[in-house]
Amino acid sequence: MARTLFKHGTIVTASDTYDGDVLVDGELIAALGPALEVNVDRVIDATGKYVLPGGIDVHTHLDMPLNGISSSDDFTTGTIAAAFGGTTAIVDFPTQARGESLHRAFDSWLEKAQGKAAIDYGFHMIISDFNDQVEREMDELIKEGITSFKLFMAYPDRLMLDDSAIFRALLRTGENGGLVTIHAENGSVIDVLVRRALAKGLTDPKYHALTRPARAEAEAVYRAIAMAEMADVPIYIVHLSSAEALQVVTAARDRGLPVYAETCPQYLCLSADSYEEPGFAGAKYVMSPPLRDRDKQVELWRGLARGDIQVVATDHCPFRMADQKELGREDFTKIPGGAPGIETRLSLLFDCGVRQNRILLNRFVDITATSPAKIFGLWPQRGQIALGSYADIVVWDPARQMTLNADSLHMRVDYSPYEGRTATGMPELVMARGRVIIEGERYLGKPGDGEFIKRSGRTN
């Protein structure tokens, strides 16, 4: 493979910022230093730009089946869009159907991704049916590179596990070194609120949010952490959306418990006001947990800045308005939940966070690349600019602007939750494992370039 030299850039890691050059030899970073003079196949001038580690999105749902339809991005369109946004690796979610084995889900998702993904991908495993055989399969999957498992405290009769099953899974990870990630909402309470709303004829999209209160999230987060503490194992809370839930996480971390939390750009940059858009437009924002009150967002930003939230991922799960979200026009419970975001994560965080002095530039790198790599067994090969690491590199232009709309973005969906918004800061060039795959508006890779990542356990 080619040798490439990045010259005159400002290298940014989770801990350092310095001017220097980066030599890439094949797939790996071979040298770092000021004014490197070596023979290479290509020199990339990064003057006035940041040189960042490629983003890692540890929460995506590509080609995900739901009630007879599938999320509109598959592993080709979704990973190409991710690359345009500066993401060079993702972790997606095979989903066990009730009564089936975990390995069957693994094989199904491998078939969806192999030969199609444009960037490297790993898997968490969603467990919807817990039993003795599943416990044994957890051990087997860890040896095969799936070292994390997602459990649901929401969606009764489909995905939700009871506390006994969750506690058993937590105990198992104490033995096999895995990590439980958890969707924390009190599904039983939410189910009652939903039934009451429908009985009153309250069917508009906004009632999706009104029947999933922040306290239902906070209660479930508290219960999940309590079970993890009793099992004496770490736990990871996915897509934390509310200040109330963050208070629970912060209190646990202040006691020294190994609790990790993730939030998403939609909870930082959008609010429940969007559900009041006229007509059926509020369906664009039907996701779980829902968007929250704008005045509570400041707490999430503070949590990011002070380290109580470790990761920003996307929960990318797009459904088209025209023929998919439309299925719930008469009943908000039938609106497919999820929104697009795999392409816009870094630009939104840079624009809303770094440029508005809510987070530092090094923290931006940490929450989008370094901490995800450490928590989910991708470190030290990914998540940093360092000797011997994969050459997953983004040349970031802090002044380049992008208007966010469905027509200009690359996700296969007919709307953007941020339609018409201008974000400042975006990739100029993206390299994945030593290959330049994005340059300006050009995609230079090909579907199938991405490989399955066999992950190890946590490194922090």
N, C-alpha and C positions, 0 to 999 in steps of 0.2 A: 504493500500500500504506500501511498504518497507520504512525503514529509512536508509539513506545513509550518510556517512561522508566523505567529501573531506578533506584530510590532507596534510599539508606542502606545499600548492601551493602558488603562488603569485596571489592574486586577483586583477583584473584590471577592473575598470569601466571608464566611460567617464571623471571622475574628479580625481580619486584616484588610487594609486597602493600601495598595502601593503601585507605583508605575513600574512596568516591566514587560518582558517578552515571554512568550510561551512557545516552545517547540513541541510539535506533535510528530511522532514517528509511528506510522501505522495507526493502530487503534488507541495508543497510549500517549500520555504526556511524558515527554522524554527529558525536558529541561525547562527551568525557569530562571530568569535573571535579567539584569539590565543590559541592554545593547548586545544581545546575542548575535554572533556572526557565524552562521553555519550554511552549508549548502542544502538547499531545499527545493522542492518542486513548485511551491507557491508561497508568496509572502502576502499576508493579509494586513493591511494598514488599519489599525484600530485607534488612530489618533482622535482624541476627544471623546472616545467611547469607553464604556465599561466592558471588561472581559469577565463573564460570570460563569459559574458551573450551570450546566443545563438543568432546567426545572424538573422536578419529580412530582407527579400528580398521583397521590396514593389513594384516590377515591374517584373512580370512573365506572360508568355502566354502559358499555358499548354492546350493541346488538342484544340488548336485554329483553327477553320475552315478558309480556305482561298482558294477561287477559286477551289473548288472541292477536296482539300486535307486538311490535318490538320497538325499542328506542331507535330513533331515526338515523343515528350515526352507527356504522359498523366499524370494524377494526381498521379498515382502510381510511374511510373519510374522517373518522374521529382522531386517528393518530396523525394524519397529515395536518389536520387543523391544530392539534396539539403542538406539532413542530413549528407551524407558523407563529404560534404564540410563545415559543421559547422553551417548550417542554420536550425533554429527550427520553423520558421513561415514564411509564404509568403502571399502576397496580389496579387491576380490574377484579370483578367478583363473580366467579362461577357460583351458581345457586343450586343447592341440593333441592330437588323436588321431594316432597314427603313420600316416604316409602322407598326411595332410591338411595343408592350409595353415594358417598362423596366422590369416589373415583369416576363415577359416571358423569357427574357434573364437570369434573376436571377435564375429562376427555372431550366433552361437548364444547367447552370453552377453548380448548386447544385447537379444535377443528375450526372454530370461528376465527381464531387469530393467526394460525400458522399460514404463511404465504400471503397474508393480507396486511399485517401491521407494518407501518412505516418506521416505527421506533420500537425500542425494546419494551417488553411488558412482563409483569409478574402477576400473580394472583393471590388474593385472599380467598377463603372459602366460606360461603354463607351456609350455615347449618340451620335447617328448618325442622329437622326431625332427629332428636337426640336419643341414642340408645347405646347398648354395650358395643355393638359393631362399629358405630360411629366413633366412639371413644378410641377403639383400636385403629380406625382409619386416620384419626388425627395424628397419631404417632407415625403412621406410614407416610402421610403427606408431608410432614416436616422433613423427612429424609429425602423427599422428592422436590423440595424447594418451596413448598407452601407452608409458611411458618406463622401465619396469622389467620384467625377465624372470626367471622362476623356473626353476631347473634342479635336477635331483635326482641325488644320488649314491647313492640307495637305490632299492628296488623294481626289481630286474632284470626284463627282459622286459616292463616296462610303462611306466615313466617314467625309468629310470636312463639317464644319458648317460655315455659314457666320458670319460676325462680329455682326450682330443684334442678332442672336441666342446665340452667346458666351456671349454677354453683358447681355442678359436676364438671362442666367444661372448664371452668376456671381452675378447679383442682387438677384437672388433667394437664393443663398448661404448666402447672407447677412441677409436674413430673417430666414433661417432654420439652420444656423450654419454649413453647409457643406463646403467642400473645392473643388475647381476646380483644376484639374491637366490638363496640356495642352501639346499636341504635337505641338511644335511651328516651323513650316516651312511654307514659303509662297507657298502654293500649286498651286496657279494660275500661278505664275511666273515659278515654276518648271515644270508645265505642258507644257508651251510654250517651255522651253529649251529641254524637252524630245522630243517633236514633231519635233523640228528642228534637233536634233541629229539623230533620226530615218530616217528623210527625206534625210539625208546625208549618210545613210547606216552605221552609227556608232552604232553597236549593242553589242560590247563586254562589259563584266561586269564593266570595269572601267568607262564607261559612266554613270552608275548609280550615281557614286560619282561626276563626272564632271557636271552633270545636277542638282545637289543639292548643290550649293555653300554655303559657310559659311555665306555669307551676307544674303541669303534667310532665314537662321535660325535666325540671329541677328535681322533682320527686324521684323519677326514674334514675337520674344520674346519682342521686344520693344512695338509692338502693343498690345500684350496680357497684358503686365504690365500696359500700359496706360489705357486699358479698366478696369482692376482690380482697378486701382487708382480712376477712375471715379465712379466705383461702391462702392468704399471704403471697399474692401474685400481683404483677402490674396489670393495669387495664387501660384501654384507649377509648375515649369517647369520640365517636364520629360526629361530624357536622353540628357542633354545638352552636346554638343560635341565640340564646337568651342570657341576659345579665343574671337572672335568677339561677340558671344552671351553672354559670361561671362562678358564682359565689360558692357553690358547693365544691367545685373543683379546686378553687383557691384555698378553701379551708382544709381540704384533704392534703393538698401539696404543702401547706404550711405545717401540717403535722408530720411531714416527711414521707407521705405515702407515694408510691410510684404510679401516679395518675398522669396520663397524657391526654391532651385535648386537641381537637382539630376544629377549625371553623372554615367558612367558605366566603368567597367575595360577595355573594348575594346578601349575606347577613351583615356585611360591613358597608355595603354601598347602596343597598335598596332597603325599603321599609314596607310595613304593612299598608302604607298609603296607596301602594300600587294596586291593592285589591279593590280600590274604589274607582278604578278606571271604568269608563262607560261600557255598557253592553256586556259582552262576554270576555272582554280583554283581560279581566282579572285572572282568567284561566292560565295565562302565561306564567303566573307566579305560584301556581299550585305545586307545592313541593313539601316534603316533610323532613324536619320541622318546617313550619311556615315562616314567612318573614315577620319580623317583630317591630315594635314601636321604634320610631326613629330616635327618640330621646334616650333609648337604652344602648344605642350603638357605641357611644363613647366608652362604655365599660368593656366592650369587646376589644376595641383598639387598645385600651389600657392593659388588658390581659395579654394581648400580643406583645406590647412593648416591654412588659415586665416579666414575661416568660411563663405565665400561667397557661397560655395557649401556645403549643409548640409547633403546630402545622397549619398551613392554609392549603386545602385541597379544593376540588370543585364540586364533587357529587354530580358530575356531568351526566345527565340522563335526559336527552332531548326528545320531545315529541312534537310533531307538527301541529300547528293550530288548525289547519284546514280540514284534516281528516282524522286526527288522533285526539287532540284535546277536545275537539268538537263532540266527541262521544259523551261528554258529561254536561252538555248544555242544559239539560233538564234536571241534573242531579250531580252535585259537586263531588259525590263519592265516586263517580264514574270518570272523572277527569284524570287521565294518566298523570301521576305525580313525577315531577322532575323538570329541569331546565338546562339549557345549553350553557357551557362555561369553560370548556377545556382549552379554548383558544385565547380567552381574554383574561385569564387569571393573573398573569404577571403584569400586564399593562394596567389593569385596574388597581392592583396592589401598589404598584409604583406610583400611579397617579394619585390615588386616594390616600396612600400611606406615606411614602417617602417624600413626595413633593409637598405634602401638607404637614410635614414634620410630626406625623403620628408615630412613625417607626423610622429607625436609622437604616441606612443602606445595607449595612452588614446584617441587620436583623431581617431585612427583606430576603437576603440570600439564605439565611438560616431557616426561615419558615417555609420557603418554597423549594429548597434543595437539600440542605445539610441535615436538618433534623429529620425530615422524612427518610433520608438514607440511613441515618443511625437507628431510628426506631424500628425500621422494617427490613433490616438486614441487607442493605445495599452499600454500606460503608465498609472500607474506604475506597472501593472501586468507583463509586459515584458520589455526587453531592459536594465535590470540592475541586478546586484547581490545585493539584499536587502531583509530584513525581510519582509515576506508576499508576495513577488513576486513569480511567477511561477518558478519552478526549471528547467528552460531552461539554461543549463550550458554546456560549452565546455571546456574540458581540452586541451590546445593548446601547442603543442610541437614546440618551435621556431627553433629547429635544424632539425626537420624531413623533408626529401626532397621527392618531388613527381615529376615524369616525366609526363607531360601533353600530353596524346595522347588518341585517341579514344578507343583503346583496354583496357587501364588501368582505364579509368574513367567510371562512371556509367550512364551517360546520354545516351538516346537511339538515337544516331546519329552516322554517319559513319566518322566523322572527328572532330578535335579540331582546333579552330583558332590559338592555341598555340602549335601545334604539335611538340613534341620533346623538348620543353622548360622545364627546371628544375626549380621548385619553392621551396624555402625553407620556412618552416613554414606551419603546417597543423594540423588538429584535431587528437588527440589520442583517445578521448572518447567524445561522445555527449549524453547528457541527455535532454529529452523533457518532460516537465510536470512530472518530477520525475522518468521517466523510461529511463534506458540506452538503446539507440537504435542503437548506433554505438560504437564499440570497436575495434580499430585497423582496420582491413579489413573486420570485420564481421558486418552484419546488423542483429540486434537482435529484431527489431520491426516487425510490420506487417501492410500491407495496411489496411486502415480503422481506424488506431489509431488517425489520425488527425481529429480535429473537426472544425466546422465553428466558426469563431471568430466574435461575434457581437461587432463592434467597437463603441467607443464613439467619440466625437469631439476632436479637437486639445487640447494639454495641454502646448504648448509653443507659 
